[in-house]
Amino acid sequence: MTSPLVNLDKASKLNKALVVPEDVYDHPEEVSNDASLTKAQKLDVLHVWQSNERALLRASGEGMNGGERPQLQAVVKELDKLSA
């Protein structure tokens, strides 16, 4: 049986990933490979990441570069793999 503390850690990791996935994972592929997430959770996290990436692209198009390396293509690739 898993301890409640471990479940809390998983829950807080998921909650953070559902807001700023790039603070939890270095690469979108890590989301797909995370055995602690369900397929639905992985898709949710990747959709958030996709939205964040699109916002970064819009901002950089307006001259507001944050220095982040765009990962939109990698996010889309992982979404496609999970949706297949």
mmCIF file as gemmi writes it, N, C-alpha and C atoms, coordinates in Angstrom:
data_model
loop_
_atom_site.group_PDB
_atom_site.id
_atom_site.type_symbol
_atom_site.label_atom_id
_atom_site.label_alt_id
_atom_site.label_comp_id
_atom_site.label_asym_id
_atom_site.label_entity_id
_atom_site.label_seq_id
_atom_site.pdbx_PDB_ins_code
_atom_site.Cartn_x
_atom_site.Cartn_y
_atom_site.Cartn_z
_atom_site.occupancy
_atom_site.B_iso_or_equiv
_atom_site.pdbx_formal_charge
_atom_site.auth_seq_id
_atom_site.auth_asym_id
_atom_site.pdbx_PDB_model_num
ATOM 1 N N . MET Axp A 1 ? 0.834 -1.177 0 1 0 ? 1 A 1
ATOM 2 C CA . MET Axp A 1 ? 0 0 0 1 0 ? 1 A 1
ATOM 3 C C . MET Axp A 1 ? 0.881 1.244 0 1 0 ? 1 A 1
ATOM 4 N N . THR Axp A 2 ? 0.497 2.232 -0.808 1 0 ? 2 A 1
ATOM 5 C CA . THR Axp A 2 ? 1.259 3.464 -0.927 1 0 ? 2 A 1
ATOM 6 C C . THR Axp A 2 ? 0.93 4.39 0.238 1 0 ? 2 A 1
ATOM 7 N N . SER Axp A 3 ? 1.957 5.064 0.767 1 0 ? 3 A 1
ATOM 8 C CA . SER Axp A 3 ? 1.703 5.969 1.887 1 0 ? 3 A 1
ATOM 9 C C . SER Axp A 3 ? 0.958 7.206 1.397 1 0 ? 3 A 1
ATOM 10 N N . PRO Axp A 4 ? 0.139 7.815 2.255 1 0 ? 4 A 1
ATOM 11 C CA . PRO Axp A 4 ? -0.594 9.028 1.873 1 0 ? 4 A 1
ATOM 12 C C . PRO Axp A 4 ? 0.339 10.16 1.466 1 0 ? 4 A 1
ATOM 13 N N . LEU Axp A 5 ? 1.544 10.205 2.064 1 0 ? 5 A 1
ATOM 14 C CA . LEU Axp A 5 ? 2.499 11.251 1.717 1 0 ? 5 A 1
ATOM 15 C C . LEU Axp A 5 ? 2.932 11.123 0.264 1 0 ? 5 A 1
ATOM 16 N N . VAL Axp A 6 ? 3.163 9.907 -0.194 1 0 ? 6 A 1
ATOM 17 C CA . VAL Axp A 6 ? 3.541 9.682 -1.592 1 0 ? 6 A 1
ATOM 18 C C . VAL Axp A 6 ? 2.409 10.135 -2.504 1 0 ? 6 A 1
ATOM 19 N N . ASN Axp A 7 ? 1.162 9.81 -2.14 1 0 ? 7 A 1
ATOM 20 C CA . ASN Axp A 7 ? 0.025 10.237 -2.948 1 0 ? 7 A 1
ATOM 21 C C . ASN Axp A 7 ? -0.082 11.757 -2.99 1 0 ? 7 A 1
ATOM 22 N N . LEU Axp A 8 ? 0.204 12.409 -1.869 1 0 ? 8 A 1
ATOM 23 C CA . LEU Axp A 8 ? 0.167 13.862 -1.833 1 0 ? 8 A 1
ATOM 24 C C . LEU Axp A 8 ? 1.236 14.431 -2.754 1 0 ? 8 A 1
ATOM 25 N N . ASP Axp A 9 ? 2.428 13.831 -2.731 1 0 ? 9 A 1
ATOM 26 C CA . ASP Axp A 9 ? 3.494 14.289 -3.608 1 0 ? 9 A 1
ATOM 27 C C . ASP Axp A 9 ? 3.095 14.148 -5.073 1 0 ? 9 A 1
ATOM 28 N N . LYS Axp A 10 ? 2.47 13.03 -5.405 1 0 ? 10 A 1
ATOM 29 C CA . LYS Axp A 10 ? 2.006 12.819 -6.78 1 0 ? 10 A 1
ATOM 30 C C . LYS Axp A 10 ? 0.937 13.836 -7.141 1 0 ? 10 A 1
ATOM 31 N N . ALA Axp A 11 ? 0.027 14.087 -6.206 1 0 ? 11 A 1
ATOM 32 C CA . ALA Axp A 11 ? -1.05 15.044 -6.457 1 0 ? 11 A 1
ATOM 33 C C . ALA Axp A 11 ? -0.5 16.45 -6.627 1 0 ? 11 A 1
ATOM 34 N N . SER Axp A 12 ? 0.456 16.843 -5.796 1 0 ? 12 A 1
ATOM 35 C CA . SER Axp A 12 ? 1.002 18.196 -5.923 1 0 ? 12 A 1
ATOM 36 C C . SER Axp A 12 ? 1.818 18.331 -7.204 1 0 ? 12 A 1
ATOM 37 N N . LYS Axp A 13 ? 2.505 17.257 -7.595 1 0 ? 13 A 1
ATOM 38 C CA . LYS Axp A 13 ? 3.25 17.27 -8.862 1 0 ? 13 A 1
ATOM 39 C C . LYS Axp A 13 ? 2.274 17.438 -10.03 1 0 ? 13 A 1
ATOM 40 N N . LEU Axp A 14 ? 1.19 16.695 -9.995 1 0 ? 14 A 1
ATOM 41 C CA . LEU Axp A 14 ? 0.191 16.796 -11.059 1 0 ? 14 A 1
ATOM 42 C C . LEU Axp A 14 ? -0.437 18.185 -11.076 1 0 ? 14 A 1
ATOM 43 N N . ASN Axp A 15 ? -0.774 18.7 -9.905 1 0 ? 15 A 1
ATOM 44 C CA . ASN Axp A 15 ? -1.382 20.035 -9.853 1 0 ? 15 A 1
ATOM 45 C C . ASN Axp A 15 ? -0.459 21.089 -10.444 1 0 ? 15 A 1
ATOM 46 N N . LYS Axp A 16 ? 0.821 21.006 -10.129 1 0 ? 16 A 1
ATOM 47 C CA . LYS Axp A 16 ? 1.784 21.958 -10.693 1 0 ? 16 A 1
ATOM 48 C C . LYS Axp A 16 ? 1.921 21.757 -12.199 1 0 ? 16 A 1
ATOM 49 N N . ALA Axp A 17 ? 1.955 20.49 -12.628 1 0 ? 17 A 1
ATOM 50 C CA . ALA Axp A 17 ? 2.092 20.191 -14.056 1 0 ? 17 A 1
ATOM 51 C C . ALA Axp A 17 ? 0.884 20.672 -14.856 1 0 ? 17 A 1
ATOM 52 N N . LEU Axp A 18 ? -0.271 20.751 -14.211 1 0 ? 18 A 1
ATOM 53 C CA . LEU Axp A 18 ? -1.474 21.213 -14.906 1 0 ? 18 A 1
ATOM 54 C C . LEU Axp A 18 ? -1.525 22.739 -15.024 1 0 ? 18 A 1
ATOM 55 N N . VAL Axp A 19 ? -0.561 23.418 -14.429 1 0 ? 19 A 1
ATOM 56 C CA . VAL Axp A 19 ? -0.466 24.873 -14.552 1 0 ? 19 A 1
ATOM 57 C C . VAL Axp A 19 ? 0.77 25.256 -15.355 1 0 ? 19 A 1
ATOM 58 N N . VAL Axp A 20 ? 1.92 24.707 -14.96 1 0 ? 20 A 1
ATOM 59 C CA . VAL Axp A 20 ? 3.184 25.024 -15.63 1 0 ? 20 A 1
ATOM 60 C C . VAL Axp A 20 ? 3.972 23.727 -15.824 1 0 ? 20 A 1
ATOM 61 N N . PRO Axp A 21 ? 3.59 22.943 -16.832 1 0 ? 21 A 1
ATOM 62 C CA . PRO Axp A 21 ? 4.242 21.637 -17.017 1 0 ? 21 A 1
ATOM 63 C C . PRO Axp A 21 ? 5.748 21.731 -17.207 1 0 ? 21 A 1
ATOM 64 N N . GLU Axp A 22 ? 6.197 22.814 -17.817 1 0 ? 22 A 1
ATOM 65 C CA . GLU Axp A 22 ? 7.628 22.954 -18.08 1 0 ? 22 A 1
ATOM 66 C C . GLU Axp A 22 ? 8.437 23.179 -16.801 1 0 ? 22 A 1
ATOM 67 N N . ASP Axp A 23 ? 7.769 23.446 -15.679 1 0 ? 23 A 1
ATOM 68 C CA . ASP Axp A 23 ? 8.462 23.516 -14.389 1 0 ? 23 A 1
ATOM 69 C C . ASP Axp A 23 ? 8.613 22.132 -13.754 1 0 ? 23 A 1
ATOM 70 N N . VAL Axp A 24 ? 7.853 21.18 -14.236 1 0 ? 24 A 1
ATOM 71 C CA . VAL Axp A 24 ? 7.889 19.824 -13.687 1 0 ? 24 A 1
ATOM 72 C C . VAL Axp A 24 ? 8.68 18.883 -14.598 1 0 ? 24 A 1
ATOM 73 N N . TYR Axp A 25 ? 8.561 19.091 -15.892 1 0 ? 25 A 1
ATOM 74 C CA . TYR Axp A 25 ? 9.205 18.223 -16.885 1 0 ? 25 A 1
ATOM 75 C C . TYR Axp A 25 ? 10.132 19.055 -17.775 1 0 ? 25 A 1
ATOM 76 N N . ASP Axp A 26 ? 11.278 18.48 -18.108 1 0 ? 26 A 1
ATOM 77 C CA . ASP Axp A 26 ? 12.217 19.168 -18.996 1 0 ? 26 A 1
ATOM 78 C C . ASP Axp A 26 ? 11.813 19.05 -20.457 1 0 ? 26 A 1
ATOM 79 N N . HIS Axp A 27 ? 11.144 17.964 -20.8 1 0 ? 27 A 1
ATOM 80 C CA . HIS Axp A 27 ? 10.781 17.705 -22.196 1 0 ? 27 A 1
ATOM 81 C C . HIS Axp A 27 ? 9.406 17.045 -22.224 1 0 ? 27 A 1
ATOM 82 N N . PRO Axp A 28 ? 8.597 17.354 -23.23 1 0 ? 28 A 1
ATOM 83 C CA . PRO Axp A 28 ? 7.261 16.757 -23.324 1 0 ? 28 A 1
ATOM 84 C C . PRO Axp A 28 ? 7.262 15.229 -23.318 1 0 ? 28 A 1
ATOM 85 N N . GLU Axp A 29 ? 8.308 14.626 -23.834 1 0 ? 29 A 1
ATOM 86 C CA . GLU Axp A 29 ? 8.389 13.156 -23.848 1 0 ? 29 A 1
ATOM 87 C C . GLU Axp A 29 ? 8.37 12.586 -22.424 1 0 ? 29 A 1
ATOM 88 N N . GLU Axp A 30 ? 8.87 13.35 -21.463 1 0 ? 30 A 1
ATOM 89 C CA . GLU Axp A 30 ? 8.872 12.897 -20.075 1 0 ? 30 A 1
ATOM 90 C C . GLU Axp A 30 ? 7.446 12.744 -19.545 1 0 ? 30 A 1
ATOM 91 N N . VAL Axp A 31 ? 6.54 13.566 -20.038 1 0 ? 31 A 1
ATOM 92 C CA . VAL Axp A 31 ? 5.13 13.442 -19.637 1 0 ? 31 A 1
ATOM 93 C C . VAL Axp A 31 ? 4.59 12.105 -20.122 1 0 ? 31 A 1
ATOM 94 N N . SER Axp A 32 ? 4.822 11.799 -21.386 1 0 ? 32 A 1
ATOM 95 C CA . SER Axp A 32 ? 4.34 10.539 -21.961 1 0 ? 32 A 1
ATOM 96 C C . SER Axp A 32 ? 4.917 9.325 -21.249 1 0 ? 32 A 1
ATOM 97 N N . ASN Axp A 33 ? 6.136 9.447 -20.761 1 0 ? 33 A 1
ATOM 98 C CA . ASN Axp A 33 ? 6.818 8.326 -20.117 1 0 ? 33 A 1
ATOM 99 C C . ASN Axp A 33 ? 6.587 8.254 -18.611 1 0 ? 33 A 1
ATOM 100 N N . ASP Axp A 34 ? 5.841 9.196 -18.057 1 0 ? 34 A 1
ATOM 101 C CA . ASP Axp A 34 ? 5.607 9.232 -16.611 1 0 ? 34 A 1
ATOM 102 C C . ASP Axp A 34 ? 4.573 8.172 -16.227 1 0 ? 34 A 1
ATOM 103 N N . ALA Axp A 35 ? 5.039 7.091 -15.632 1 0 ? 35 A 1
ATOM 104 C CA . ALA Axp A 35 ? 4.165 5.972 -15.277 1 0 ? 35 A 1
ATOM 105 C C . ALA Axp A 35 ? 3.185 6.317 -14.159 1 0 ? 35 A 1
ATOM 106 N N . SER Axp A 36 ? 3.413 7.414 -13.464 1 0 ? 36 A 1
ATOM 107 C CA . SER Axp A 36 ? 2.516 7.777 -12.364 1 0 ? 36 A 1
ATOM 108 C C . SER Axp A 36 ? 1.253 8.494 -12.856 1 0 ? 36 A 1
ATOM 109 N N . LEU Axp A 37 ? 1.212 8.843 -14.141 1 0 ? 37 A 1
ATOM 110 C CA . LEU Axp A 37 ? 0.053 9.537 -14.703 1 0 ? 37 A 1
ATOM 111 C C . LEU Axp A 37 ? -0.796 8.603 -15.551 1 0 ? 37 A 1
ATOM 112 N N . THR Axp A 38 ? -2.098 8.831 -15.522 1 0 ? 38 A 1
ATOM 113 C CA . THR Axp A 38 ? -2.989 8.112 -16.438 1 0 ? 38 A 1
ATOM 114 C C . THR Axp A 38 ? -2.865 8.744 -17.818 1 0 ? 38 A 1
ATOM 115 N N . LYS Axp A 39 ? -3.389 8.068 -18.811 1 0 ? 39 A 1
ATOM 116 C CA . LYS Axp A 39 ? -3.368 8.622 -20.159 1 0 ? 39 A 1
ATOM 117 C C . LYS Axp A 39 ? -4.107 9.961 -20.202 1 0 ? 39 A 1
ATOM 118 N N . ALA Axp A 40 ? -5.245 10.045 -19.535 1 0 ? 40 A 1
ATOM 119 C CA . ALA Axp A 40 ? -6.023 11.291 -19.51 1 0 ? 40 A 1
ATOM 120 C C . ALA Axp A 40 ? -5.229 12.419 -18.857 1 0 ? 40 A 1
ATOM 121 N N . GLN Axp A 41 ? -4.524 12.11 -17.776 1 0 ? 41 A 1
ATOM 122 C CA . GLN Axp A 41 ? -3.708 13.128 -17.109 1 0 ? 41 A 1
ATOM 123 C C . GLN Axp A 41 ? -2.565 13.588 -18.005 1 0 ? 41 A 1
ATOM 124 N N . LYS Axp A 42 ? -1.943 12.649 -18.696 1 0 ? 42 A 1
ATOM 125 C CA . LYS Axp A 42 ? -0.864 13.002 -19.625 1 0 ? 42 A 1
ATOM 126 C C . LYS Axp A 42 ? -1.385 13.937 -20.704 1 0 ? 42 A 1
ATOM 127 N N . LEU Axp A 43 ? -2.552 13.612 -21.257 1 0 ? 43 A 1
ATOM 128 C CA . LEU Axp A 43 ? -3.146 14.472 -22.286 1 0 ? 43 A 1
ATOM 129 C C . LEU Axp A 43 ? -3.466 15.853 -21.731 1 0 ? 43 A 1
ATOM 130 N N . ASP Axp A 44 ? -3.994 15.904 -20.522 1 0 ? 44 A 1
ATOM 131 C CA . ASP Axp A 44 ? -4.303 17.193 -19.896 1 0 ? 44 A 1
ATOM 132 C C . ASP Axp A 44 ? -3.042 18.038 -19.732 1 0 ? 44 A 1
ATOM 133 N N . VAL Axp A 45 ? -1.99 17.425 -19.215 1 0 ? 45 A 1
ATOM 134 C CA . VAL Axp A 45 ? -0.733 18.15 -19.014 1 0 ? 45 A 1
ATOM 135 C C . VAL Axp A 45 ? -0.179 18.637 -20.35 1 0 ? 45 A 1
ATOM 136 N N . LEU Axp A 46 ? -0.189 17.787 -21.345 1 0 ? 46 A 1
ATOM 137 C CA . LEU Axp A 46 ? 0.335 18.176 -22.654 1 0 ? 46 A 1
ATOM 138 C C . LEU Axp A 46 ? -0.508 19.263 -23.318 1 0 ? 46 A 1
ATOM 139 N N . HIS Axp A 47 ? -1.82 19.241 -23.109 1 0 ? 47 A 1
ATOM 140 C CA . HIS Axp A 47 ? -2.658 20.306 -23.66 1 0 ? 47 A 1
ATOM 141 C C . HIS Axp A 47 ? -2.351 21.65 -22.994 1 0 ? 47 A 1
ATOM 142 N N . VAL Axp A 48 ? -2.107 21.623 -21.702 1 0 ? 48 A 1
ATOM 143 C CA . VAL Axp A 48 ? -1.707 22.849 -21.005 1 0 ? 48 A 1
ATOM 144 C C . VAL Axp A 48 ? -0.372 23.339 -21.557 1 0 ? 48 A 1
ATOM 145 N N . TRP Axp A 49 ? 0.558 22.417 -21.722 1 0 ? 49 A 1
ATOM 146 C CA . TRP Axp A 49 ? 1.881 22.774 -22.245 1 0 ? 49 A 1
ATOM 147 C C . TRP Axp A 49 ? 1.74 23.367 -23.642 1 0 ? 49 A 1
ATOM 148 N N . GLN Axp A 50 ? 0.897 22.783 -24.455 1 0 ? 50 A 1
ATOM 149 C CA . GLN Axp A 50 ? 0.66 23.292 -25.805 1 0 ? 50 A 1
ATOM 150 C C . GLN Axp A 50 ? 0.122 24.726 -25.747 1 0 ? 50 A 1
ATOM 151 N N . SER Axp A 51 ? -0.818 24.963 -24.88 1 0 ? 51 A 1
ATOM 152 C CA . SER Axp A 51 ? -1.377 26.299 -24.723 1 0 ? 51 A 1
ATOM 153 C C . SER Axp A 51 ? -0.309 27.3 -24.261 1 0 ? 51 A 1
ATOM 154 N N . ASN Axp A 52 ? 0.519 26.881 -23.307 1 0 ? 52 A 1
ATOM 155 C CA . ASN Axp A 52 ? 1.599 27.738 -22.826 1 0 ? 52 A 1
ATOM 156 C C . ASN Axp A 52 ? 2.595 28.055 -23.937 1 0 ? 52 A 1
ATOM 157 N N . GLU Axp A 53 ? 2.915 27.054 -24.737 1 0 ? 53 A 1
ATOM 158 C CA . GLU Axp A 53 ? 3.855 27.25 -25.846 1 0 ? 53 A 1
ATOM 159 C C . GLU Axp A 53 ? 3.288 28.223 -26.884 1 0 ? 53 A 1
ATOM 160 N N . ARG Axp A 54 ? 2.011 28.097 -27.171 1 0 ? 54 A 1
ATOM 161 C CA . ARG Axp A 54 ? 1.388 29.022 -28.127 1 0 ? 54 A 1
ATOM 162 C C . ARG Axp A 54 ? 1.395 30.449 -27.585 1 0 ? 54 A 1
ATOM 163 N N . ALA Axp A 55 ? 1.169 30.598 -26.283 1 0 ? 55 A 1
ATOM 164 C CA . ALA Axp A 55 ? 1.221 31.929 -25.666 1 0 ? 55 A 1
ATOM 165 C C . ALA Axp A 55 ? 2.634 32.506 -25.764 1 0 ? 55 A 1
ATOM 166 N N . LEU Axp A 56 ? 3.647 31.679 -25.565 1 0 ? 56 A 1
ATOM 167 C CA . LEU Axp A 56 ? 5.033 32.137 -25.701 1 0 ? 56 A 1
ATOM 168 C C . LEU Axp A 56 ? 5.331 32.575 -27.127 1 0 ? 56 A 1
ATOM 169 N N . LEU Axp A 57 ? 4.823 31.824 -28.089 1 0 ? 57 A 1
ATOM 170 C CA . LEU Axp A 57 ? 5.045 32.191 -29.487 1 0 ? 57 A 1
ATOM 171 C C . LEU Axp A 57 ? 4.377 33.52 -29.824 1 0 ? 57 A 1
ATOM 172 N N . ARG Axp A 58 ? 3.164 33.725 -29.313 1 0 ? 58 A 1
ATOM 173 C CA . ARG Axp A 58 ? 2.483 35.011 -29.531 1 0 ? 58 A 1
ATOM 174 C C . ARG Axp A 58 ? 3.279 36.147 -28.904 1 0 ? 58 A 1
ATOM 175 N N . ALA Axp A 59 ? 3.758 35.925 -27.697 1 0 ? 59 A 1
ATOM 176 C CA . ALA Axp A 59 ? 4.523 36.954 -26.996 1 0 ? 59 A 1
ATOM 177 C C . ALA Axp A 59 ? 5.817 37.269 -27.735 1 0 ? 59 A 1
ATOM 178 N N . SER Axp A 60 ? 6.509 36.25 -28.22 1 0 ? 60 A 1
ATOM 179 C CA . SER Axp A 60 ? 7.758 36.495 -28.941 1 0 ? 60 A 1
ATOM 180 C C . SER Axp A 60 ? 7.487 37.205 -30.26 1 0 ? 60 A 1
ATOM 181 N N . GLY Axp A 61 ? 6.33 36.948 -30.852 1 0 ? 61 A 1
ATOM 182 C CA . GLY Axp A 61 ? 5.942 37.658 -32.068 1 0 ? 61 A 1
ATOM 183 C C . GLY Axp A 61 ? 5.682 39.137 -31.817 1 0 ? 61 A 1
ATOM 184 N N . GLU Axp A 62 ? 5.407 39.453 -30.566 1 0 ? 62 A 1
ATOM 185 C CA . GLU Axp A 62 ? 5.183 40.849 -30.178 1 0 ? 62 A 1
ATOM 186 C C . GLU Axp A 62 ? 6.438 41.456 -29.561 1 0 ? 62 A 1
ATOM 187 N N . GLY Axp A 63 ? 7.56 40.761 -29.706 1 0 ? 63 A 1
ATOM 188 C CA . GLY Axp A 63 ? 8.826 41.286 -29.22 1 0 ? 63 A 1
ATOM 189 C C . GLY Axp A 63 ? 9.101 41.029 -27.752 1 0 ? 63 A 1
ATOM 190 N N . MET Axp A 64 ? 8.333 40.16 -27.126 1 0 ? 64 A 1
ATOM 191 C CA . MET Axp A 64 ? 8.538 39.863 -25.705 1 0 ? 64 A 1
ATOM 192 C C . MET Axp A 64 ? 9.154 38.477 -25.551 1 0 ? 64 A 1
ATOM 193 N N . ASN Axp A 65 ? 10.424 38.38 -25.848 1 0 ? 65 A 1
ATOM 194 C CA . ASN Axp A 65 ? 11.113 37.095 -25.726 1 0 ? 65 A 1
ATOM 195 C C . ASN Axp A 65 ? 11.536 36.855 -24.299 1 0 ? 65 A 1
ATOM 196 N N . GLY Axp A 66 ? 11.266 35.655 -23.818 1 0 ? 66 A 1
ATOM 197 C CA . GLY Axp A 66 ? 11.666 35.298 -22.464 1 0 ? 66 A 1
ATOM 198 C C . GLY Axp A 66 ? 12.893 34.411 -22.426 1 0 ? 66 A 1
ATOM 199 N N . GLY Axp A 67 ? 13.43 34.081 -23.584 1 0 ? 67 A 1
ATOM 200 C CA . GLY Axp A 67 ? 14.602 33.237 -23.652 1 0 ? 67 A 1
ATOM 201 C C . GLY Axp A 67 ? 14.293 31.747 -23.601 1 0 ? 67 A 1
ATOM 202 N N . GLU Axp A 68 ? 13.007 31.382 -23.492 1 0 ? 68 A 1
ATOM 203 C CA . GLU Axp A 68 ? 12.647 29.979 -23.443 1 0 ? 68 A 1
ATOM 204 C C . GLU Axp A 68 ? 12.797 29.358 -24.833 1 0 ? 68 A 1
ATOM 205 N N . ARG Axp A 69 ? 13.218 28.121 -24.846 1 0 ? 69 A 1
ATOM 206 C CA . ARG Axp A 69 ? 13.343 27.391 -26.112 1 0 ? 69 A 1
ATOM 207 C C . ARG Axp A 69 ? 11.981 26.803 -26.448 1 0 ? 69 A 1
ATOM 208 N N . PRO Axp A 70 ? 11.426 27.157 -27.606 1 0 ? 70 A 1
ATOM 209 C CA . PRO Axp A 70 ? 10.095 26.638 -27.959 1 0 ? 70 A 1
ATOM 210 C C . PRO Axp A 70 ? 10.089 25.115 -28.094 1 0 ? 70 A 1
ATOM 211 N N . GLN Axp A 71 ? 9.048 24.502 -27.553 1 0 ? 71 A 1
ATOM 212 C CA . GLN Axp A 71 ? 8.92 23.043 -27.621 1 0 ? 71 A 1
ATOM 213 C C . GLN Axp A 71 ? 7.573 22.637 -28.194 1 0 ? 71 A 1
ATOM 214 N N . LEU Axp A 72 ? 6.927 23.545 -28.916 1 0 ? 72 A 1
ATOM 215 C CA . LEU Axp A 72 ? 5.591 23.253 -29.427 1 0 ? 72 A 1
ATOM 216 C C . LEU Axp A 72 ? 5.572 22.006 -30.294 1 0 ? 72 A 1
ATOM 217 N N . GLN Axp A 73 ? 6.535 21.855 -31.19 1 0 ? 73 A 1
ATOM 218 C CA . GLN Axp A 73 ? 6.552 20.67 -32.057 1 0 ? 73 A 1
ATOM 219 C C . GLN Axp A 73 ? 6.676 19.378 -31.244 1 0 ? 73 A 1
ATOM 220 N N . ALA Axp A 74 ? 7.488 19.401 -30.213 1 0 ? 74 A 1
ATOM 221 C CA . ALA Axp A 74 ? 7.656 18.212 -29.378 1 0 ? 74 A 1
ATOM 222 C C . ALA Axp A 74 ? 6.369 17.904 -28.614 1 0 ? 74 A 1
ATOM 223 N N . VAL Axp A 75 ? 5.673 18.945 -28.166 1 0 ? 75 A 1
ATOM 224 C CA . VAL Axp A 75 ? 4.406 18.747 -27.457 1 0 ? 75 A 1
ATOM 225 C C . VAL Axp A 75 ? 3.382 18.13 -28.397 1 0 ? 75 A 1
ATOM 226 N N . VAL Axp A 76 ? 3.273 18.671 -29.59 1 0 ? 76 A 1
ATOM 227 C CA . VAL Axp A 76 ? 2.32 18.149 -30.579 1 0 ? 76 A 1
ATOM 228 C C . VAL Axp A 76 ? 2.639 16.7 -30.925 1 0 ? 76 A 1
ATOM 229 N N . LYS Axp A 77 ? 3.918 16.392 -31.041 1 0 ? 77 A 1
ATOM 230 C CA . LYS Axp A 77 ? 4.334 15.018 -31.347 1 0 ? 77 A 1
ATOM 231 C C . LYS Axp A 77 ? 3.871 14.057 -30.251 1 0 ? 77 A 1
ATOM 232 N N . GLU Axp A 78 ? 4.028 14.456 -28.984 1 0 ? 78 A 1
ATOM 233 C CA . GLU Axp A 78 ? 3.617 13.591 -27.885 1 0 ? 78 A 1
ATOM 234 C C . GLU Axp A 78 ? 2.086 13.483 -27.818 1 0 ? 78 A 1
ATOM 235 N N . LEU Axp A 79 ? 1.382 14.572 -28.086 1 0 ? 79 A 1
ATOM 236 C CA . LEU Axp A 79 ? -0.079 14.513 -28.133 1 0 ? 79 A 1
ATOM 237 C C . LEU Axp A 79 ? -0.556 13.543 -29.213 1 0 ? 79 A 1
ATOM 238 N N . ASP Axp A 80 ? 0.099 13.607 -30.366 1 0 ? 80 A 1
ATOM 239 C CA . ASP Axp A 80 ? -0.26 12.698 -31.463 1 0 ? 80 A 1
ATOM 240 C C . ASP Axp A 80 ? -0.017 11.238 -31.07 1 0 ? 80 A 1
ATOM 241 N N . LYS Axp A 81 ? 1.123 10.973 -30.416 1 0 ? 81 A 1
ATOM 242 C CA . LYS Axp A 81 ? 1.449 9.602 -29.999 1 0 ? 81 A 1
ATOM 243 C C . LYS Axp A 81 ? 0.412 9.071 -29.021 1 0 ? 81 A 1
ATOM 244 N N . LEU Axp A 82 ? 0.02 9.909 -28.054 1 0 ? 82 A 1
ATOM 245 C CA . LEU Axp A 82 ? -0.941 9.463 -27.045 1 0 ? 82 A 1
ATOM 246 C C . LEU Axp A 82 ? -2.37 9.343 -27.602 1 0 ? 82 A 1
ATOM 247 N N . SER Axp A 83 ? -2.653 10.112 -28.622 1 0 ? 83 A 1
ATOM 248 C CA . SER Axp A 83 ? -4.012 10.101 -29.19 1 0 ? 83 A 1
ATOM 249 C C . SER Axp A 83 ? -4.207 8.998 -30.212 1 0 ? 83 A 1
ATOM 250 N N . ALA Axp A 84 ? -3.106 8.38 -30.632 1 0 ? 84 A 1
ATOM 251 C CA . ALA Axp A 84 ? -3.184 7.334 -31.669 1 0 ? 84 A 1
ATOM 252 C C . ALA Axp A 84 ? -3.793 6.06 -31.128 1 0 ? 84 A 1
